[in-house]
Amino acid sequence: MRTNGEARRALLDHVSAQDYEPSTQRQLLHRMNVPPERRATVRRLIRELLREGELIKLRGGRLAVRLADGVTGVLHRHRGGFGFVVPEEGGPDVFIAPPNLGSNLSGDRVVARITRRGRANRLEGVIVRTLRQRSRKMLGVFFGSGPRGNVQPFEAGLGLPIHIRESFRGGARARSVVRFEILRGPDRGQPPQGKVLEVLGDLDDPGMDVRVIVRKYGLPLRLPAEILRAAESLPSRVGPKQSAGRERFENPPPVTIDGETARDFDDAIAVEERRGGGYRLYVHIADVAHFVEAGATLDDEARHRGTSVYFPDRVLPMFPEKLSNDLCSLRPGVDRLVQSVVIDFDRRGGVTRVRFADGVIRSAARLTYTQVARVLEGAHRVRGVPQRVVPMLVLANRLRRLLERKRHKRGSVDFDLPEPQILLDVEGVMTGITIEPRNRAHRLIEEFMLAANEAVARYLDERTGMCVYRVHDSPDSSKLETLAHFVERFGMHFPTDPDKVSPRDYQRLLAETDGRTESPLIHGVALRSMKQARYSTDNLGHFSLASPCYCHFTSPIRRYPDLLVHRLLREVRRGGRPSEQRREDLAPVAESCSELERNAESAERELLNWKKIAFIEGKVGESFDGVVTGVSRFGLFLQLEANLVEGLLRADRLGDEAFAFDERRQELRGSASGRIYGLGERFPVRVDRVDRVLQRVDFALPEAERGKVRKKVRERGGRSANVRGRRGSGVVK
């Protein structure tokens, strides 16, 4: 058995190792293989080392050793040749001049020594140590011919294009999408050197955007043959053998409500009025756990994927279609196995009773949000909606309003941001985009799924204290300060103390901005100020929902944590009590699922942006109405209202005058015309240039808009040309 001194040295050696990744306390105990009987001792040592300053706590509660020789962080290299180190411990970024970057690339974890402290706590430094290099293998587009050839990486932050010698091109031609390796990073003014490893095809090939994103994010594009065989071995239908011993739910008739293009239907709902007042809600969720045993081939693949990935033109499913679109899809008119949550509410929306059951349902209808919304708006007959379910839908909407008010009263935050729907042709090329607002049907399903998730989490928490919780930490101080400074420009106040801020503060902010032109902008900034929700075996509560106990239970077809919760729920309902070892085993799975979810969301966002960029490339020269979403010294960031494409209008394209940047007000002001451009302002812009590789769109002012500025200059008697700003003055040309 190790002494405390040995344990202390082992702990410090582990976190000081060059390949150490900052970890939370739970992750650290797991990665060091600390036995259960020693964990309390190691936790005490960690607290002592934190007090002594030997260890520091980074964002997200991750632990790292304090380095006396500088700041540890991730390098972001700029195309201009310089870079910034973003400290893991928080605080201001450290500027790194070109000669002090060495051959490091964006994404490298480095140590920077501070060499100068300027005004406003601006830091300058030099990189003295590289702790971990990012992968030198990546994707890009080859340009050039003959002796001159370069690859432009898809990641703009990597800096300069990579020079490829003729003998290292591997058959790449102009506009070939390639996988390449950086052999030598940029150093002492020399360009980076690389080698083509694989040619994927031409940039304009159909489906190339998906191939790039799948490679970039390491997503499994196809299900392995053994997984498809395992799915085919499952029964072809739900028969008496599968239904035996289960409760049948027929009245009130359950229905599914999903989007028009949905293919998997894993939740159904029904509502009835209780005698004496109140409501009974039925939430039926596809019983994936009945068909997928823990540790089986199908389960291993689902754990490896963690989640389904949704692209505009396809889905990378967690399970084969035999499960997701057949056996576990709650199709109308056929028996399907479910785990059911039945919740009784009183007249005020308070929960009076909850019970769970292994059930069988036969969905009465596959309804869409649009159909149900029309019913709730008062339409007497809606095509595709059976008349026998209409009274139930009206009753469900009454319960939805009750639960919504109750949730709002406790402080739950409800962001209502526009949801883009991509329109594609048969080849997967974007032809347009529509903005689909959340209607009453969307909110009805969301409210009922929230109620079921909370009911399951409370049940497991009260009986075992064990669950794969969905947790959401309160925001940190730096994000709160950013949000407070931002809304101050609009005459509003927001607290900055993370120990005192509550969901109600966000709720009040959203209500205060309701109806204002800058409302979507403020809602977006408020949302980004929050931390990301994640999975954990520790119940830390859910900040934005103002919920003390929450989990994901309602989508086991597309989220692996939901499947884990299904198994726990059935085990506990049958009298089982999961062991403490089970909790220890689940912790790294919960962590992995959080990482896989973030990776999938990033891939979905980036592919959506690819579609937008390819679409807008065909609109160069056309004008659209845009809204200012960001202001900087060098220009305005705008989002086009018609299609949500984002781009930059550089300050030197605003007119023949200098523009002063007001950082506090986030405005650009013309020195001759007095024209002010600020956040939330709307005006037309012309699509001027599109770079599909770097995913950039440049805007310009249409001639009519530039004419308005010239007129203002003449009216003010100002000069509109040859005005130059001084470096550091906040004025740019």
Order of alpha helices (4+ residues) and beta strands (2+ residues): alpha-alpha-alpha-beta-beta-beta-beta-beta-beta-beta-beta-beta-beta-beta-beta-alpha-alpha-alpha-beta-beta-beta-beta-alpha-alpha-beta-beta-beta-beta-beta-alpha-alpha-beta-beta-alpha-beta-alpha-alpha-alpha-beta-alpha-alpha-beta-beta-beta-beta-beta-beta-beta-beta-alpha-beta
